[in-house]
Amino acid sequence: MSDAHPTQPLPPAAVPSARSSSAALRRRRRRRRLWPWVAVVLVLLLLVAGWFIAEPIVRGMVVDTVRTETIKALDLPADQQLDVELEGQVLPQLIMGRLDALTVSSDEVTLGPLTGAVVVHGTGIPIRGGGAADTASATLRLNEQQVRDLLATVEGLPAATVTLDEPVVRFETELQVLVTVPVGVSLRPSAVGGDLVLTPDSLRVGGADIPAQALVDQFGAIARTVVRDWDVCIAQYLPAGVTLDRVEVKGKEIVADAVIDGRIVSDPTLQDNGVCD
């Protein structure tokens, strides 16, 4: 080999120190410990995202089912306006098998001659396996015309003259004696045995208020056609599990509260219309 080009020795191979090898090993171990937790977090994020995606879908399905079953149970028109509200997250309630709170309402529902705005509220409602709701109630509101339509079913009551004047229901009639005597009657509504009852509160004859008994004393049996309780049975228009509990005049409306047997959600006999005695 020529002395003009001497051969240079190769540099010695780098030998990792014990310190650098230990650091690399620790980094690999940390990565191995971290990856399982990253996977868990990713799964949890996917579950949460799936929950929020599924919740509105499931809520919509429950609302549609409640609306359909209500229309079927009450034999209402298919296009009946009904608003359904559910409280809280629906998915956990479905898992537990009970709805925490449910409200069904409508601006106008017609059941025979009975028409009005309705709000039904229930809590602890079972959705499978039968059972009974924890609580259930309903409120019905009737305006003057709707009250006239209902009272037109009562024989002898001049429904066309009915007006609402809180806290009473008024109507105008006449007593035929030797002369025609116009009489204005004020009635207080109440719920008795599940029926709507209108009880004479005051009378107006010839522009003067007189006691009911005075009218009876003066006109005898003829006055009894006016001075009496007027019973309005509405049980035949409502499910048997619904019982009228309280009635009052508020402004220009009659407001009727009803209690509902919690078993109505699973007992078909309570869903059928009631009967009048």
C-alpha positions in Angstrom: 0.0 0.0 0.0 1.4 3.4 -1.0 2.7 5.7 1.7 1.0 8.6 -0.2 -2.4 7.5 0.8 -2.3 6.1 4.3 -5.3 4.2 5.5 -7.3 5.9 8.2 -8.8 3.7 10.9 -12.6 3.7 11.3 -14.0 5.5 14.3 -15.1 3.3 17.1 -18.8 2.4 17.2 -20.8 4.5 19.6 -21.6 2.5 22.6 -24.7 3.7 24.5 -24.0 4.6 28.0 -25.9 2.9 30.9 -27.6 6.3 31.7 -29.1 6.8 28.2 -30.3 3.2 28.0 -32.1 3.5 31.3 -33.8 6.8 30.2 -35.1 5.2 26.9 -36.4 2.2 28.8 -38.3 4.5 31.2 -39.8 6.4 28.2 -41.0 3.1 26.7 -42.6 2.0 29.9 -44.4 5.3 30.4 -45.8 5.0 26.8 -47.0 1.5 27.6 -48.7 2.6 30.8 -50.3 5.6 29.1 -51.9 3.9 26.1 -54.5 1.9 28.1 -55.8 5.1 29.7 -55.9 6.9 26.4 -58.1 4.0 25.1 -60.4 4.2 28.1 -60.8 8.0 27.6 -61.5 7.5 23.9 -64.2 4.9 24.7 -65.8 7.1 27.3 -65.9 10.0 24.8 -67.5 7.8 22.2 -70.1 6.7 24.8 -70.9 10.2 25.8 -71.2 11.3 22.2 -73.4 8.3 21.5 -75.6 9.2 24.5 -76.2 12.7 23.4 -76.9 11.6 19.8 -79.3 8.9 21.0 -81.1 10.9 23.6 -83.1 13.2 21.2 -83.9 10.2 19.0 -85.2 8.1 21.9 -87.1 11.1 23.3 -88.8 11.6 20.0 -89.8 8.0 19.8 -91.3 8.1 23.3 -93.2 11.3 22.5 -94.7 9.8 19.4 -95.7 6.6 21.2 -97.4 8.5 24.0 -99.3 10.7 21.5 -100.4 7.7 19.5 -101.6 5.7 22.5 -103.5 8.7 23.9 -105.3 9.3 20.7 -106.2 5.6 20.5 -107.3 5.3 24.1 -109.6 8.4 23.8 -110.7 7.6 20.3 -109.6 11.1 19.1 -109.0 12.1 15.5 -105.7 11.0 14.0 -104.6 14.7 13.5 -105.6 15.7 17.1 -103.2 18.4 18.4 -101.4 17.0 21.4 -98.3 18.3 23.1 -96.2 15.8 25.1 -93.5 16.9 27.5 -91.0 14.6 29.3 -88.9 15.8 32.2 -85.3 14.8 32.6 -83.1 12.5 30.5 -85.2 9.8 28.8 -82.6 7.1 28.4 -82.0 6.3 32.1 -85.8 6.4 32.6 -86.3 3.8 29.9 -83.6 1.7 31.5 -85.3 1.9 34.9 -88.7 1.2 33.3 -90.5 4.3 34.6 -91.0 7.9 33.3 -90.3 10.4 36.0 -92.9 13.0 34.9 -95.1 13.3 31.8 -97.4 16.1 30.7 -99.9 15.8 27.8 -101.9 18.9 26.8 -104.1 20.2 24.1 -105.8 23.5 23.4 -109.0 21.7 22.5 -110.1 18.2 22.9 -113.7 17.0 22.2 -115.3 14.1 24.0 -118.9 14.0 23.0 -120.5 17.4 23.9 -117.6 18.1 26.3 -115.0 20.3 24.7 -112.2 22.2 26.3 -108.5 22.7 26.8 -106.9 19.8 28.7 -103.7 19.3 30.7 -102.9 15.8 32.1 -99.9 15.3 34.3 -98.5 12.1 35.8 -95.4 11.0 37.7 -93.8 7.6 38.1 -95.4 6.1 35.1 -94.5 2.4 34.3 -93.6 1.7 30.7 -93.5 -2.1 30.9 -94.8 -4.8 33.1 -98.1 -3.1 34.1 -98.4 -1.5 37.4 -99.7 2.0 38.3 -98.5 5.6 38.0 -97.5 7.2 41.3 -99.7 10.2 40.7 -102.0 11.4 37.9 -104.3 14.4 37.5 -106.0 16.4 34.8 -107.3 20.0 34.4 -110.1 20.9 31.9 -110.9 24.5 30.9 -114.2 25.4 29.2 -115.0 28.9 27.8 -118.6 30.2 27.8 -119.6 28.7 24.5 -118.1 25.3 25.4 -120.1 25.5 28.7 -123.3 26.3 26.8 -122.7 23.3 24.5 -122.3 21.0 27.5 -125.3 22.4 29.4 -127.5 22.0 26.3 -127.6 18.3 27.2 -129.4 19.1 30.5 -133.2 19.0 30.1 -135.0 22.2 31.1 -131.8 24.4 31.4 -131.9 27.4 29.0 -128.3 26.9 28.0 -128.4 29.5 25.3 -128.6 32.2 28.0 -125.7 30.9 30.1 -122.9 33.3 31.0 -119.9 33.0 33.3 -119.3 35.6 35.9 -116.7 34.6 38.5 -117.6 32.9 40.8 -121.0 31.8 39.4 -122.7 30.5 36.3 -125.8 32.6 35.3 -128.8 32.0 33.2 -132.0 33.8 32.3 -135.5 32.1 32.3 -139.1 32.9 32.8 -141.8 31.7 35.2 -145.3 31.5 33.7 -147.9 32.3 36.3 -150.7 34.9 35.9 -148.0 37.0 34.2 -144.6 36.2 32.8 -142.0 36.7 35.4 -138.3 37.0 34.2 -135.9 35.4 36.6 -132.1 35.5 36.6 -130.4 32.6 38.3 -126.9 32.5 39.7 -125.4 29.0 40.2 -122.3 27.9 42.0 -120.6 24.9 40.3 -119.2 22.0 42.3 -118.1 18.4 41.9 -120.4 15.9 43.7 -119.8 12.1 43.2 -117.8 12.8 40.1 -120.6 14.9 38.5 -120.8 18.6 37.8 -123.6 20.1 40.0 -124.9 23.6 39.6 -126.5 24.9 42.9 -128.7 28.1 43.1 -126.7 30.9 44.8 -128.9 33.9 44.2 -132.0 34.9 42.2 -132.9 38.2 40.6 -136.6 39.0 40.0 -137.8 42.3 38.6 -134.3 43.8 39.1 -134.2 42.8 42.8 -132.2 40.0 44.5 -134.4 37.7 46.5 -133.7 34.5 48.5 -134.5 31.3 46.8 -137.0 30.2 49.4 -138.9 33.5 49.0 -139.4 32.6 45.3 -140.6 29.2 46.3 -143.0 30.6 48.9 -144.4 33.0 46.3 -144.7 30.8 43.3 -144.8 27.3 44.8 -144.0 24.3 42.6 -143.5 26.4 39.6 -140.5 28.0 41.2 -139.0 24.5 41.8 -138.3 24.3 38.0 -135.7 27.0 38.7 -134.8 26.7 42.3 -133.1 23.3 42.2 -129.7 21.7 41.7 -128.8 21.0 38.1 -126.9 17.8 37.7 -124.6 17.4 34.7 -123.2 13.9 34.3 -119.9 14.0 32.5 -118.7 10.5 33.5 -120.0 9.1 30.2 -117.6 11.3 28.3 -114.5 10.5 30.3 -112.5 7.4 31.0 -113.7 5.5 34.0 -110.4 6.1 35.7 -110.9 9.9 35.7 -113.1 11.4 38.4 -114.1 15.0 38.6 -112.8 16.5 41.9 -113.2 20.2 41.9 -115.0 22.8 39.7 -115.0 26.6 39.8 -115.5 29.6 37.6 -112.4 31.6 37.0 -112.9 34.7 34.9 -114.8 33.7 31.8 -113.9 30.0 32.1 -115.0 27.0 34.1 -111.9 25.2 35.5 -112.4 21.5 36.4 -109.8 19.4 38.2 -109.9 15.6 38.1 -108.0 12.9 39.8 -106.9 9.9 37.8 -106.5 6.4 39.0 -102.8 5.5 38.5 -103.8 2.0 37.2 -105.3 3.6 34.1 -102.0 3.2 32.3 -102.4 -0.6 32.3 -106.0 -1.4 33.0 -108.3 -1.2 29.9 -111.4 -1.1 32.0 -110.3 2.2 33.4 -109.6 3.5 29.9 -113.2 2.8 28.8 -115.8 5.6 29.3 -117.6 5.7 32.6 -121.4 5.6 33.1 -124.0 7.9 34.6 -126.1 6.7 37.5 
